[in-house]
């Protein structure tokens, strides 16, 4: 990684046109992936990505540039060109850097690069066979394995000089159940900020069976009726609604520009008093966790909503200037090719005091959304439409037959106010979140919740 001497020279060059802050982000990443289709290797890909991003602030203006060439000449030229976008040439001082040492909260036992392909393929085959053997109507199973080692260095004109290593591992299983020309799919995608030891606690066979069970169940389900009804949304990936419809609206990238329904509402009630929502980047070995964010700030546990009251936002350095607030360790980016901005890490609705069994018993006529799929959201208004991957009708407080084709339609701010029961079975689920600074690993989560009134789309 870049020496302090080189980093200091480059940062000084960044400020030759009167910039008041400069930053270097060096990123050296190794990615590996293997996929099996019907138990046979479909592809095995490995690659390395390297580059350096340079960012300069001048008041509320920002310019970003990057290069793959880490020679001093190339870096000084990149910094010079970026600086020219902000004004006329001036003298700049030498930047003194102070090296910081971080203590990782994500211990790694088995680095993926030290694990042979045979062991990785064995994981995929175990997942494949457990899914394929679940039922005769499972027509196809696709399993995938991926790992990433990202080494970063962040240096800035405030004197920061810090390095970090990030290791992530993930398994994906997609099972397809077929009957004639009809197909239904179930998916599981466990992942951790962890090495190959993830599979000491994550069972490939369980997740294979679960993906197949969902596909099989939905293949034989009836179509879901449409209408306004009470909905119980289960734990884990059910939290994707909060993530998409509310979480993005609590990121400073939206709030600072007034493109959020929650802008200027700190201290106001924006949710039911049952709801406490948190973004916590410090959970050890969790998929969305980091030791430091992509600006070098330590991650932290940010209380976003407490008992229905808006308590805070997720804030990066540039938007902190715009909002006259402090950064919250929430700045993230996919790689050196992206300028960082405020993003989520592990975002969830906290445990409540209701038992999941009581939530189901309280519903006289409604829907139990056991697992959600993909959806679409208008980030400005919070209006959303999410597919229910696995759903069941509830009659008289009892879960009845499975239904397919269901979708949940609503507005994030309204759903927050309509949550009237929150369970005590919090669970996190893994996903990839795409936004202006690229695709990043994030956890979503919640305990089971009850939304007293919600629009359910059917067919």
N, C-alpha and C positions, 0 to 999 in steps of 0.2 A: 504494500500500500504506500501512498505518497508519504515522503518524509515531512517533518515539521518545517524544515527549511524551504522545500519546494512549495508546500501549501502556503506558507507565509508570503512568499514572493507573488504567487498567483492572486492571493486575496488582496494584496496591496495594489496590484495592477487593476483589479476589479473596481477600485475606488478612485481611479484617476479622473473621473468626470463628476465627482461630488456625491457619489453614492454614500449612503450612511450605514449600509450593512452588506456584507458579502458572505457567500457560503459555497463550500465545495462538498459534493456528495460523490464519493467513489464507490462503485458497485461491481463486485466480482462474484458472479453467480454460476453455479453448476446445476443443471436440471437433468433429471432422468425420468423416463416413463416407459412403461410396458403395458401393452393391452393384449388380452386374449378374447377371441371371438369363438364361441362354441368349443372352448377348451384348447384352442390352438393359437400360437403366437401370431398376432396380426401385425404388430410392429414393436420395435424396441428402439427408443431414441434417447440419445444423450447429447448434451451440448453445453457450451460455456458462453456466457454473455459478460462483456466487460465494458465499462465506460465511466466517464466522469461528467457530472452535471455541475454547472456554475450558475449561481443565482445572485442577483444584485437588487437591492432595494434603494430607492430614493424617495423618501416620504412614503406615499401610498402607491408609487409606481414600482413595477417589478419587471425584470427581464431575465430570461432563462436561456441557456445555451448548453450544449453537451458535445463531447468528443470521445472517440475511442482511442485516441493517441495520447499517452500519458507522458510524452517528452515535455521538458520544460518549455521548449520553444512553442509547441502546439498549445499547451495550456495557457501560456502568456498571450498568444495570439487570440485564442478563444475568449479569454477574459477581456482583452482589449476591444474586440468587436462587440461584445455584449455591453461593455461600459459606454461605448460611443452612442448607443441607443438612448442613453439617459442624459447627455449633455456635452459640454465642452471640456477639453482637457484641463486638469488642475494637478497640483502636486498631492501625493498621498504618502502616508507614513507607513513604515514597516509594521507588520502585524505580529505581535507576540502571542504565541500559542502555548497553552497550558494543557498538557496531556491528562486526560481523565481516564481512570480505570473503573470499569463497571463490573459488578458482581452479578453474574447471570442468575436469573431465577428459573431458568429452563435447562436443567442438567441433561446432558446427552450421554446415554450409556453405549449405544451402538451407532456409530456414524454410518449413514447409508452407503457412503463411498467405500466402506470397508466390508460391506455385505455383498456376497456374490449374487449373480443373476439367478442362479439355481434356487436360492432361498426365496427370492422375491417372486419368482414364477410359482414356487410351491404355494405361497400365500394365495396367489390368483387361482390356482387350480382347486385349492380347498374351498374357496368362495364359490367357484364355478360349480363344482359337484354338489355342494349343499343346495344351491339354487336349482340346478337342472333336475336333481332327484326329488324335488319337493312334490311335484305332481306331473302327470303326463301331459297336461296342457301347457307346460312351460316349453315354448318352442325355441327360444334363443336366450342365451345369457352372454353378456359382454362384461368382462371384468378388467379393471385398470388399476395400475399401481403408479404412484409418482412420488418423487422426493426432490427436495431442493436444498442446497446449501448456499446461503447468501452471506458474503463477507462485505461489510460496509465500513467506510471511514467518513466521518463528518468533521469538517473544520470550518470555522467561521470567524468573522472579524471581531466578534466579542471575546475571542481568545479560546474558544472551544476546539479541542482536538480529541476525538474519541472514536474507538473502533468497536464493532460488534459482529458476532457470528450468529446466524439464524438457520436452524435446521427444521424442515417440515416434511412430514410424511403423510400420504393419504391413499386410501383404498376406495375404489368406486365399483359398484355392482348394479347393473341394469338387467332386470329379468323381464322377458316378454311372454305373456300368456296369450294363446291364440285359440279361436274357435271359428272355423270357416274363414271368412275374410275379416273377422273382427280381432283386434289386438288390444291388450291393455298392458301397461308397463308399471313396474315397481322399481324404485331406486333407493339405494343406501350409499352414503358417502362419508364414512368416518375419517377424521384427520386430526392430527395433533402437531403442536410445536415441539417435536420430539423426533428421536431417531427410530431405528428399526425396532427398538424395544416397545414401540407402540403396540406391537402384536403380542406382547406379554399380557395385555389387558383388553385389547380389542380383538374379538373372536371373528375371524373371517367366515366361519360356518354360520354363526348366528346371523350376521348381516346378509349372507347369501340367502338363507331361508326367509328372512324378513322381506327382502326384495321380491322373492318369489311369492310369498304369502300375499303381499299387497296386489301383485299382478293377477294372481289366481282369484282372489276375492272380488276384485273389481270386474273381472271377466264375467262373473256370474251374478253381478249386481243389477238391480233395476235402475231405470233412469230416475234422477232426483226431481221431485216437484219443485216449482219455483214459488217465491213469495217472501213476505216479511215474517221472520220467525226468530225464536231464541236459539242461539248457537253456542255450543261448547267447543272451544278450540283447544286441542290437546297441547301437551308440553313439547319441548324440543323445537322442531322446525315450524311449529305454529307461530313462533316468535318472528317469523319472516314478515308478517304483516306490520308489526311494530317497527322493525328494521326499515322496511321500505316506505311505509306511509307516514311514519312519525320520526324515525331516527334520522333520515336524511334532512328532514326539516329542522333538526336540532343541530346540524353541522353549521359552523360559522360561514362556510362558503355560500350557504343559502341565506343565513340570518343577516350577515353583514350587508348584503345587497338588498335586503327587504323582500327577498323571494321566498319567504317562509311564513306560514300562518302563525308561527310561534315567535316571530320577531317582536321585540319590545314588550314581551309579556312576562319577564322575570318577576317572580313573586305572585303571579296570578294562578288561579286554579284552571288547569287545562285538561284535567282528567278526573275520573272518579277518585274519591279519597281512598279507595282500595288499591290504587295503582302507585307503585314505586318503580321507577325505571333507572337502570344503571348502565354505564359503559365502563368496563374495567379491563384495562390492558395489562394488569399485573397478575392474572391468574396463572399459576405455574403450569407450563407445558400446554396451555390451552391454544387452540388453533389460531385465534386472532391476537394472541398476546405478543408483546415485545418488551425487551429490556429498556430500550429507548425508542422514541419515535423517529421519523425520518428527518427531523431537524436536530436530533441529539438530545431532546428533552426526555427525562424519565417519564415513563407511562405512569398513570395513576388511576385510581378508582373515582370516576366522576358520577356524582349523583345528578341525574338529569331531571327527574320528577320525584318528589317525595310526598307521599300521601295526597297525590293529585296536584301539588303545587310545583310550578316550573322553577327549578333551582339553578340550572346552568345549561351551558351549551358545550359542544366539542369545538375547541378553538386552536387554530394554527397560528404561526407567528405573524404572517401578513394580515390576516383578518383580525388578529388581536390589536393591531394598530388601528384598523378601521373602527373597531368596536370599543377601543380604549379599555381593553380587558387583558388578562394574562393568558398565555397559552396553557393548554390543559394536557399536553403530551399526546395530542390527537392528530398530529400531522403524518400523513402516509402517502406513499407512491408505489407504483408497481416496480419501477426500476429507475436507473439514471436518466432514461429518456423522458421522464415525466417530472414536471414541477410539482412539489408536494402541496397538499391542501388538507383541510380538516376532514377526517374520515373516522368511521367506527372501528372498534377492535372486537371486544366481546360485549354485545349489547343485549340486555335482557330485562324482562319484567321480573321483579323480585318475588320471592315466595310470599303468599298470603296465609290466611288462617283457615281456609275452607278445605275440606276433604274432597278429592275428586269424585268419590262416590256420591257425596251429597250434592255436588254440582249436577251430576246426571239425574239424580232423583228429583231435583227441583224443576226439571224441564217436563212440562206436560205434553208439549207438541213442538218438536224442533229438530235440529240437526247436530250431530256429533262429528266434527271435523277432526278426525284422528291424525291425518297428515296432510299438509298443504304442498302444492306444487308451485309452478311458476306463475307469474302474473305481470301486470303492468300498473304503473303508478304515475300520476302527474305530480312531480316534485313540488310544484308551486302551491297547488290546492290540497294535496294529500289524497285525492280521489284514487281509488284502487279497484282492481279486479283480479282476484286470485283463484286459481283452480284448486279444487279439493282433490288431492291424489287418492285419499281413502276416506270415505264418509259413511255415516249410518244415520238412519232416522231414529228419533227418540220419541216414544209414546208413553205417557203415564209414568215417566221417570225410569223407563227401561230402554236400553239400547235394542233396537229392532234390526230389520234387514239392512244389508249394505246397499248404498246407492252410488251411482256414478254420474259424471257429467255435471256435478255441482260446482258452483263458483260463489265466492264471497265478494259482495260488491258494497262499497261504502266510501267513507271519508275518514281519514285517520283521526282528525280532531273529534269527530262525532263518536267513533268507536271507543276512544279513550274515555269519554264521558258515560258511555253505555255499559262499561264493564262493571258488573255488580257482584261478581264472585271471583275470587282469586285463590287457586289451590295452593297446596304445600309440596308439590312434586316438581320443583324446578329442574329442568334439563336443558343442556345446550346442544346445538346441532351445527354442523359445519357447512359453509358455503363460500362462494367467491362473489365479491361485490365489485361491480363496475361503476366507475364514475370518471370525473375529469382527470384524475391522476392515475387512471389505469385500473386494472383488476387486482384486487388484494384479498387475502384470506381473512374472513370474518366469522365469528360465531354469532348465531342468533339464539334466542331462548326465552323460555317462560315456563311457569307451571300451567296447569290447565286453567283456562279462564272461561267465564260465562259472559256473553254479550247479550243483554236482555232483548234487544231488537236489532235485526240486521237483515239486509236484503240478500236472499239466496237465489242465485240464478240456476235454472235447471233446463231440462229438455224432455 
